[in-house]
């Protein structure tokens, strides 16, 4: 009720009073009482209205003081992690082919890129000195064999005459000794002949296994050194077996427990084949962490039946490693960077709790969290710099990118 309405009511009361009492009536105390009552009512009504307005203002102010925040729940990461690491592709077998005899290269039969079979002739070396040494050894052996034949005949004769008591025991023993000594000389000469025959056989250089000639470091007429002098030795050829390639990867220590030979799957990607993935499998590890790099040397066998992939190529290896512990993905705009630790603001029971995080991999718009969160946490998006623990907030739910609506 307004003051104008109250005044109007007073006038109505006074008019009614004059009408009922008549012109002769005169009660001033009653008029005064009515005026007091009316003004008291006006005063009480005004105070009550102002009190209601103050309470409403306090309520609005309190509601305005509590900030409203958008929250998301962390997304469970996949049970299998994919880590991408650089890999070094090498042949399954790679062998330099050296000469085992001195001489000059007479002829080579295969150049780089040629596919050869095990035991196939690669080159021929001309070694006249070795050939002459073999001929001399054979002549010496022939002389020794002739002497052995004579010693055998002499021993037989002396044995017969000794039985008839025609010669002494001393003569018989001398004949036996001469035969034994001559036989030892023959054995030595035979070994010497075999030695030079082996050297002569080394004049032919053969492929040690099926593979590809990846290097030819000699040419016709080159002086070949087999190591009999102090001159440095060079391999004549380099042969590699590329039907299967070995891919070596250094896996960081934090993922080493998930690498299981025979179980861990790997996809190999090369720049020259951007749209293809080549499947391989982890076959062995060094079973030890390198003290310098803190990595686990891992070998992946990669089938290469058509020799599509080239040994020595740089590869990008995608390893599918089972996660040891559950991890979560959260947007990067939920992170709080302060001097203490990497944190996020989590709403629990209507209040903010600043929580420390242990980060994992960074995916750009999202980041992996290894420790510090629960699946039901409500994480504040775009937290303000003034956010503190214990602060009351109003919650508005939102969703992570890619979540179904």
C-alpha angles and dihedrals in degrees: 000000000000127000092250090056091048092051090049090052091052091052090050092051092049092048091050090049093053092048094050097044099041129218094301098056120101119181108152094166091060091053091050091051092051092050091050093049093049094049091046090054091049091051094048092047092050093050092050092049092050090049092052090050091050092050091049090049092051091050093050091046092051092049091048092050093059107080122224116230134188115232137191133191119237116258119233111245121230115278089236119057122211115212122186118213136167115257136199115220117211135170117267088238124014122178136174113221114220132185118252096198136049121247144085126304106254100182142343123209106191132046132196115305094027118135111225136185127229110277094017115144111254102174145346125230123205110219111167093170091058091046090053092047089053091050091049092048091051091050091050089049091051091052091048092049090051090051089048091053091051091047090050092052092047091049090050092050094047090049091055093046091046090056088055091045090243095128133033127255088251093059091048092051092048091054090048091049093049090053093050093048092048091050090053089052090052091051091051092048091049090053089049090052091050089051094055092041088057090050090050090049088055088065084083114067114207134192110258094212143349109294151101126293103237098173139023111191100176142057139196112299096020116143108245119213116198094188100273090123135043092257115118116262123230126199113246095211139004116217124191132189106219103168085103123024129209114223114197119203131179105221116201115248094246090064097039095098091061095055107101118177110233093015110055112090121215132192117204120208125189129194092234090057103040095162097048136077121200114210119225138161134225107250103172146353134204087249089221136083114241107243093215103044098024090226137125115237106229129187123210121191111218119191112230105174097159094040087243093146121062122225114244094034121140110245136191108222121204108200119194103213123181111240112247093205132019113267134191137219121221133173115265090233089071094064124107116206111202136147093263105056143310103290145174131203112244122191113222122170090348094304134100121252116188106218128196117230136206104214126212128181123354114228097179104246091031135038130206117238116205098182139003104059139084126212093246097047119127108220121200116238118220095001117204122243090244094058112129137176115271095027115140116234140175114237129227115181122225133167139244120253109274096023116132114251 
